[in-house]
């Protein structure tokens, strides 16, 4: 039997690896999902009920589109949430306004060049929204909701006189979402910070369990480090390091100090206490902090007097190629649906954008599997509801219930969320323009989703993301450089420089793991030695432990650490992606349209 050449076999193994949807059915922890889902349902009801009660049910759709603003900023502190949701509300309103204006001018329902123009504009909106949401690190459904708002407005057969009313309805829904999202500050002003600390406690508990079992420590340690740094970012400027009074050990800041102390301490030596018992204690305090109740658990050990990191924001990732994939996949899906004459052809474009709302091919394959299973379940649910011929008020009640279930489920598993997102979209379509047959509407959705998912996977494979490999090599070089500077600062006893060195090293080690995981999910080889990456990561965590052990008033130097090899300038790879000018041109083209 003839064997494949080595490079072909490696490429085949890589293809099988990235297209295997591992973890598609796994459920994730989602602290605070219940109050967030209740808030989203309340906003939807406040936006949709007034138009329906005044006898204009079709107008409720555009108010609901604006109210989708509430799905952003799930765990952001209120100060940042105020700014981010204001920008999202403006973007959602602009999507409805530009979509309505374009639909009134191009009339895509008549076919021809106007329909093709809307397909092109939809692809540009998808790519621009993807790039903007990735830059702002907005997770969840993100850019898909912005695209959905634009597509519904453009295909809703608007007349010139309906553009302004629809825009005002979307703005009203977005304003309601903004106000309700910030109203929680009056009752629980520290809720986002508490949930960030809860996540950090649970991730460090997982690290302690993994350390005791000896399984998956690098990946678990990375998640714990990222969670603790995010908790510090949420808490704001650091307080005095480490609690001295055991009664104060329940405070979020003190629990975060404990997490950081255990995190950097276990990188150098095993914890003094039983790791399993300590992990149970951390989880008990995480549950108590999430519920704002006293912890019925042993008082956690006081954190050592450690130097806190400044928790800098992580550097931006290579975001342009995923946005280009979204533009290409969305455009091809919309064009194919137009050529095939599918009803509601924009559903194919939205499905493609949802699959490509990822960072690499591996996560796109997982998202495609989740989208397929969730859509199938959602179509059955939608057919059951639409088959009853509900009145507009019942439709709105169903939309509110589905919005609650969507926000509660999507944080645990995307596919489970799609099972409620699919009937939600169909009911909104029915509310805007009642269909004669529910079966035809469901069939259009099924065909459009299948077409979008297939074309999205093909685009993910066709557009090579070489920037992921460049990012991995730069992250390795950056981690080695940060480690060398940390060693030099410790050896020279420069206490004044330690906070900045500490912050840079913490950010570098988190970026190293994230860049390597993103590169491993692509077909393009990263060109980095896994053993070298593991050595650099271990060295960085040991240095973090040494840096944290030097208290602010301590001027003693740490033991010398071997200096890692520095990378030369000639080894750096050129930036082989789209320039900022092209991104600007995409946004300018969208504005002109």
N, C-alpha and C positions, 0 to 999 in steps of 0.2 A: 504494500500500500504506500503510495507516494505521499511524503510528508510535505506540508506547506512550508514555504520559506519562513524564516524566523520573524521577519517584519510583518508578514501577513498573519502569522499565528498570533503575534502580539496584538495586532490591530483587531483581530477577531475576538481575542480575549477581552480587549478594552471595550469593544462594542457590546459584547454580552454583559460586561460589568455595568456599563452606564445605562443600558436599557432594561436592567432587572429592577422592577419597582419594589425594592426592599423597603419595608416599613410603611407600605401604603395603608395598611389597616391598623397600624399602631395608634393607640390613644395617648395623648399627651396630658400632662397636668395643666390645669387652667384655673389658677387662683383668681377669685373675683369675677368669674364668668357670670354668675347669677345676677348680681347688681348691674353689671354692664348690659346684660341682655334685657333686663327690666327697663333700664334707661332707654335703650334703643327702641323697645316696643312702645314706650310712652311717647317718645319723639315722633314715631311713625303715626300713632293715633292722633296726636295733636296736629300734625301736618295734613293728614288725609281726611279727617272727619268734617271740618268746616265746608270744603267744596261739595262733599257728598250730601251733607244735610241741607245745603242751599240748592240742590238739584243740578249740580254740575259735576258728576262723578268723573268725567274724563279729565278735568282739571286737577283732580287729586293725584294723578300720576306724577305730575311735575313738582308738586309740593313734596311728594315722597322722595323723588330724585334728589331734591335739595336736602331732605332730612337724612340722606345717607352720609352726610358729614359726620354724624355721630359715631359711625363705625371706626373712625380714625382715632389715634391717640389713646389706645386702650389703657396703657400703664404710664402715660406721661405725667410728670408732676404738673400741677395746675398752672404754674407760671409759664412753662413751655407749651402746655396744652392750649392756653389762651391764644398764643401766637399761631401755632400750627393749625388749629381748627379754624381760625379766622382766614388763613390762607387757603385751606381746603374748601371752606364755604364759598370764597370768591371763585376758586377754580371750578367748583361744581356749578355755580351759577353761570359762569362763562361758558361751560360746556353746553348747558341747556340753551343759552342765548345764541351761541354760534351754530349749534346744531339746528335750532329752529330757523334761524336766518338762512342757513344753507339749504335746508329742506324747502323753505318757501321759495327760494330763488331757483334751485336746481330741479325740484319736483322729482325725486328719485322714484316715486311710485309709477311714473309714466315710462320708466326705462330710458334707454339711450345714453347720451353723453352725460346727462344730469345724474343718473344712477352711478355711472363710473366715477364721476367727480366726487360723489359722496363716499364711495369705496376708498378712493385715494385719501380723502380728508380723514376718514375713520382710521386708516392705517397711521397717518401722521399723528393724530391725537393719541393713539395707543402708544406709539413710541415715545412721544414727548411726556405723557403721563408716567410711563414706566421709568424713564430717566429721572424725572423729578421726584417720584416716590422713592426710588432707590437712593438718590442723593440725600433726601430727608430721612432715610431709614424708617419709612412707614411700612410696617408689615401688614398682615391680614390680606384682605381682598384688594386694597390699595388701588392701583391704576385701573383695575377692571371696572370698578364702580364709576370712575370718571369716564371711561370709554362707554359704559352702558348708558350713562346719562346723555352723552353726546349722540349715540346711535338712536336711542329712543326718540329724542327730540328731532333728529334729522329725518327719521322715517315715519313720523307721526302725521304726515300730510298737513303741515301747517300752512295757513294763509298768511299774507303779509301783516294783517291786523292781529294775528295771534302771537306774534313773536314777543312783543312787550308783555302781555299778560302772563305768558308761560315763564318768561324770565323773572317777573315779579313773584310768581308762585314759588319758583325754585329758590329765590332769595329769601322768601318768607320761611320756607321749610328749613333752609340752611341756618337762618337766624335762630329759629326755635331750637335746632340741634345744638348750636353754639351756647345758647343760654342754659339749656338743660344740662349739657356736659359740664358747665362750670358751676351749676347750682350745688353740686355735691361738696364744693369747697366750704359751704356754710355749715354742713353737718359733720363732715369728716375731712378736714383740710389735709390730713396726713395720709390718706388712704393710698395714693400711688406710691409714696415712699415706703409704707408698711409692706405692700405687696412686693416691692423690689427686694426688701430685706427677707421676706418669706421665701422668695425664690432662691436667694443666696444661701439661706440656712439649709434648704432641702438639697441644693446642689453640693454643698460641702458635706452634708450627711451621706450623699451618694458616693462622694470621694472617699470618705472614711470606710464605707463598706467595701468599695473597690480596692482600697489599700490593704484591707484585711484579707480579701480574697485573692488579690494579685491579678485581677482581670480588668483590662481596658483602662488602665490608669491614665495614659496620656489624654485620651479623649474626655474622660470624666474630669480630669484636672483642668482641662481647657474650659469646659462648661462652667465649672465652679469659679475659675478665675474671672471669666467674662461676667458671671452673675454678681460676684462681689464688687467688681469695678462698676457695674451698672448700679448697684445699690449705693455705692459712694457718690456716683454722679447724681442720683436722685436725692440723696440727703443733703447735698450742697457742700459748703466749706467745712472742713474737718474741725471737730471739737478736740479738746485735750485728749491725748491718746490713752485708751484703756481705762476701764472702770476700776476703782479701788474699793468702792462700797458694794458688797454683794447684793444689796437691795436694789441697786441701779442696774443690775445685769440684764434686766428685762427690757431696757430701753432699746429702740431700734438701732441707734448709733452704736451702742455698746455690743449688741449682738452682731453687728457688722464687723466691728473690731475683732470680736471673737472668731468670726468666719475667716477674716484675713490672717489672724494669728495661726489658726489651725492650717490654713491653706499653705502658707509659706513655711510653717514649722514642719509639716509632714514631707516637704520636699527634701529636707535635710536628714530627718530622723523620724522613726515612728512615734506616734503620740504616747504620752506617758500613761494615759488612761486606756481602758478597754475601748477600741474603736467602735465596736458594735453598740456598746452601751452609750457612748458619747453621741453616736449617730441618732439613736432613739431619743436622746435628750434634745438634740437640735430639732428633730421633727416635731416633738411635742411642743416646743416653744414656737415653732413656725405655725402650727395649727392654732395655738393660742393667740399669736399675733394677728393672724388672718381674721379670727373671729372677735378680736378685741376682748378677750376673756383672760382671767388669770390662768397661768399654766399650772396644771396639776402634774408637775414633773420636777425632778431635782433641779436646784439652781445651777445654771451652766457655770462652768469654771470661768474665772475672770481671765480676760485676755491679757497676754503679756504686753508690756509697754512697747508696742511696735510703732514704727514709723509708717503712717498711713500713706498710700499713694494718692496723688492728686487726681487720679482717675481721668486722664485726658480722653477726649472723644476719639474713637478709632479713626484711622485715616480712611478716606473714600476708596472703595474698591474699584475694580475695572468694570465700569457700568455701561459703556457705550455699546459693546457688542451685544449684550442681552437686549438693549433697546432696539438695535438694528434687527435682531431676530424677531422681535415683536412687530416691528413695522412690516417686515417681509411676510411673516406668517399671517398677520391680520389682513394685509392687502390681498394675498393669494386666496385666503379663505373667503373673504368678501367677494373677490372677483369670480371665484369658482361658483359660489352660490348664485351670483348674478347670471353667470353663463348658463347654469342649470335651471334657472327660473324658480328657485326655491322661494316660497313665501317666508317673509321675515328673514331675509338673507343675512341681516346683521348678526343673527345669533351664531352663525358660523364664525364671524370675525371675533365676537366676544369669547367664544369657546377657545379659539386659537390664542387669544391674548391671555386667557386664564391659564392655559397650559404653559405658555412662555413667560408667565409672571414668576420666573425662577432665576437662578444664577448659573445653572449648568445643565448639561444634558441629563445627568442622573436624576436630578430633582424634577426635570421636565417629564421624564418617563414616569416617575412616581405620581406626579400631578395628573398625567394623562390617565393612569389607571384609576386614581381617585375620582377624576371627573367622569369617567365612563360609568363606574359603579354608582356614583351619586346621582348622575343624570337619569340612569335607568330607574332607580328607586323613586326619584322625584317626579318622573313622568307618570308613574302609577298613581302617586298621591295626587298629582294635578288632575289626572283624568277622573279620579273619584270625586274631587271637589267640583270640577266643571260639569261633570255629568249630571249634577243635581240642579243645574241652572240657577245658581244663587243670585239674589238681588244685589244691587251695588253696595248696600250697607253690609250685607253678609260678606261680600268680597273684601271690603275694607277690614272687617273683623278677622277674616282669614289671613289677610296680608299682615296685620299686626301680630297675630299668633305665629305666623311663619317667620317674621323678623325676630321675634323672641327666640324661637328655636334655632334659627340660623346663627345668631350671635352667641348663643350658649354652646352650640355644637362645633362651630368652625374652629374655635380655639383648641379643641381636643383632636379633631381630625378634619382635614379639608374635605374629604369625600363625604363625611357625615354632614358637613355644612352644605355641600352641593345638593344633597337630598332635600333640603328645605329651600335652598336658593332657586332651584329649578321651578317648583310650583309658584314661588313668589314672583318670579319674572313672568310666568304665564298668566297669573292672576292680574298683574299690572297691565299686561297686554290686553286681557279681556276687559279690564276696567276702562282702558282708553278707547278701545274699538271692539265691541262685542262681536265674536265670531259666530258664524252660522252653525258650525259643527265643531265640537270640542275635539273630536278625533283628528280633524285636519290640522288644528293648531298644535296638538301634541306631536303629530307626525312631522310637521315642519321643524319643531324643536329637536326631535330625535335626529333627523337627517342633517340639520345644520350643525348640531353638536358633534356628530360623528365626522363630518367633513372637516370641521375646524380642528378637532383633536388629531386626525391623521396628518393634515398639512402642517400643523404646529410641530409635530415630532420630526417630520421631514426637514423643516427649516432649522430645527435645533441641531440636526446632524449635518446639514449642508453648510451652515455658517460657522466656520472654524473660529473658536474663541482662543486665539493664541495669546491674548492678553492675560488669561488666567495663568498660563505657564510663566510669563514674564513677572506677574505679580508674585508667584511663589518664589522665584529666584530672588527678587528684590526683598521679599519679606525675610528670607533666610539671611541675606547679606545685612539687612537692617538689624536683625536680632543679634547676629554676631558682633556687629559694631556697637550696639547698645550694651552687650555683655562686656566687651572690652573696656568701654568707658566706665562702666560700673566698677569693674575690677580696679581700674586706675584710680578712681575716686576713693575707693575703700583703702587702697594701698597708700595713697598720699594723705589720707586723713582729712579730705576736704569736706567737712560736715555741711558747709553752706551749699555745696553743689549736690548733695545727696538727694534732696526732694525731687529736683528736676531729672536726675539720672534714674531715680526710682520710677518716676512716672513714665519716662521713655521706655524703660525696660519692660514694665508691665504691659504697656500698649504693644510693644514689639512682639512679645511672646504670644499674646492673643492674636495678633495679626498673622503670625507665622502659622498657627494651626488653621485659622480660617482660610488663608490663602492656599495652604496645602490641600484642604478638603475641597475647595472650589476647583483646583487644578485636577484633582483625582477624578472629578466627575465629568471631565471633558475627554475627547478623543486625542487632543493634542498633548504629547508627552511633556511633562513639566521639566524634565532634565535635572532633577534634584535627587540626590542619594537619600533614601529614607533613613539610613543609619546616621548620616550627617545631620539630618533634620532632628532626629531623636536626640543626638548628642547635644545639639544647640539648645533644644528645648529643656533638657535636664540641666544643662549649665545655667541657663537663664533662671530657672526656678531656684536653684541653689543660691544664686546671687541675690534673687529677691528675698530669700530667707535671711541672708547676711545683711542686706540693706535694711530690712524691717527690724532686725535685732539691734541696730544702732539707733538708740533713742535720740531725740533732737538735741538733748544737752550733752550727749556722749561724743567725745572727740577721739576715742580710741579707734584704731584701724583694724580692719578685719584681716584674717589670714589671706595670703596671696592665693589667687585663683589662676590657673593656667590661662594665658591669653589665647583666645581662639584665632585662627587665621583670618586675616582681613582680605576682603575681596578687592581686586584691582578694578580700576575704572574700565579697563579694556574688556572685562568680563560682563559688564552690564549690557543688557539687550536694548536695542532701540525701541522706542514706543511705536508699535506697528498698527495702531488703530486710527479711528476717525478723530479729527482735530476738533477743537472747540468751535472753530468757525463753522463747521458743518452742522454741529448741534444748534448753533444760532440760526443757521439758514433753515433748518427744519422748523424751529419755533416761529421764524418770520413767515415761512410759507403757510403755516397753520393760521397765523394772524391774518394774512391776506385773504385766505379762503373764508 
